[in-house]
Amino acid sequence: MPTSSASSSIMVAVMLAALDAVPGYRVLEIGTGTGYNAALLSYRLGAQLVTSLEIDQKVAAQARKALSDTGYGEISVITGDGALGHPAGAPYDRIIATAAVHQIPYSWVEQTRPGGRVLLPWANSYTGALVTSTITVAQAAASLPKAASCGCGSGADPWPL
Ligand SMILES: C[S@@+](CC[C@H](N)C(=O)[O-])C[C@H]1O[C@@H](n2cnc3c(N)ncnc32)[C@H](O)[C@@H]1O
């Protein structure tokens, strides 16, 4: 049986607070894993607004079943490489990666609305340290240069962790 674990509770909480996603926002998650974080997002936003990408077919199938068994079956779990994003659901208000990222795929910037955010645990090849970074997409991606700035959200309401 394939395995994939959820991030630590504190990391999940920190990232969801930084994501600053409010009802009505459309969110793309990269790395479905167990489906836990997708369920939390769905609890806040509604299943129709949550899409989650998982590269491992068997992990994705397990997550679909777990989500269905727990009443979150309407979340769209898609098998595919998160580096490509999911253009069919764009533009997103938020993209959150829950797998470590070494280079930020430009597809994520392109698929985020101006003013939207991309949140990721960034790791480099020197330290391996994970740093949670938020990129705010400053303008339409079509209008190059690739403008982005960093900032963190305020995360108003608690999440049901
Ligand atoms: C830390 S786990 C994610 C935890 C998950 N959000 C949860 O709530 O359980 C990372 C997941 O990202 C997936 N992953 C890694 N690289 C990926 C990629 N390029 N595209 C999509 N998923 C990827 C892994 O297979 C793994 O299931």
The ligand as an SDF file (V2000), in Angstrom:
LIG
                    3D

 27 29  0  0  0  0  0  0  0  0999 V2000
    3.7230   16.1380    2.8990 C   0  0  0  0  0  0  0  0  0  0  0  0
    2.7320   15.2420    1.7510 S   0  0  0  0  0  0  0  0  0  0  0  0
    1.2910   16.2550    1.6110 C   0  0  0  0  0  0  0  0  0  0  0  0
    0.4050   16.2600    2.7690 C   0  0  0  0  0  0  0  0  0  0  0  0
   -1.0340   16.5480    2.4100 C   0  0  0  0  0  0  0  0  0  0  0  0
   -1.2800   17.9210    2.0470 N   0  0  0  0  0  0  0  0  0  0  0  0
   -1.9670   16.0660    3.4850 C   0  0  0  0  0  0  0  0  0  0  0  0
   -2.8130   16.8270    3.9440 O   0  0  0  0  0  0  0  0  0  0  0  0
   -1.8430   14.8930    3.8560 O   0  0  0  0  0  0  0  0  0  0  0  0
    3.4060   15.6050    0.1380 C   0  0  0  0  0  0  0  0  0  0  0  0
    2.6450   14.9830   -1.0170 C   0  0  0  0  0  0  0  0  0  0  0  0
    3.0220   15.6680   -2.1940 O   0  0  0  0  0  0  0  0  0  0  0  0
    3.0520   14.7320   -3.2430 C   0  0  0  0  0  0  0  0  0  0  0  0
    3.8880   15.2900   -4.3090 N   0  0  0  0  0  0  0  0  0  0  0  0
    5.2410   15.3720   -4.3640 C   0  0  0  0  0  0  0  0  0  0  0  0
    5.6400   15.9590   -5.4840 N   0  0  0  0  0  0  0  0  0  0  0  0
    4.5070   16.2810   -6.1640 C   0  0  0  0  0  0  0  0  0  0  0  0
    4.2560   16.9020   -7.4260 C   0  0  0  0  0  0  0  0  0  0  0  0
    5.2550   17.3320   -8.2180 N   0  0  0  0  0  0  0  0  0  0  0  0
    2.9790   17.0780   -7.8170 N   0  0  0  0  0  0  0  0  0  0  0  0
    1.9510   16.6580   -7.0380 C   0  0  0  0  0  0  0  0  0  0  0  0
    2.1340   16.0460   -5.8400 N   0  0  0  0  0  0  0  0  0  0  0  0
    3.3890   15.8600   -5.4120 C   0  0  0  0  0  0  0  0  0  0  0  0
    3.6160   13.4890   -2.5840 C   0  0  0  0  0  0  0  0  0  0  0  0
    3.3200   12.3220   -3.3400 O   0  0  0  0  0  0  0  0  0  0  0  0
    2.9410   13.5250   -1.2290 C   0  0  0  0  0  0  0  0  0  0  0  0
    1.7410   12.7900   -1.2450 O   0  0  0  0  0  0  0  0  0  0  0  0
  1  2  1  0
  2  3  1  0
  2 10  1  0
  3  4  1  0
  4  5  1  0
  5  6  1  0
  5  7  1  0
  7  8  2  0
  7  9  1  0
 10 11  1  0
 11 12  1  0
 11 26  1  0
 12 13  1  0
 13 14  1  0
 13 24  1  0
 14 15  1  0
 14 23  1  0
 15 16  2  0
 16 17  1  0
 17 18  1  0
 17 23  2  0
 18 19  1  0
 18 20  2  0
 20 21  1  0
 21 22  2  0
 22 23  1  0
 24 25  1  0
 24 26  1  0
 26 27  1  0
M  CHG  2   2   1   9  -1
M  END
$$$$
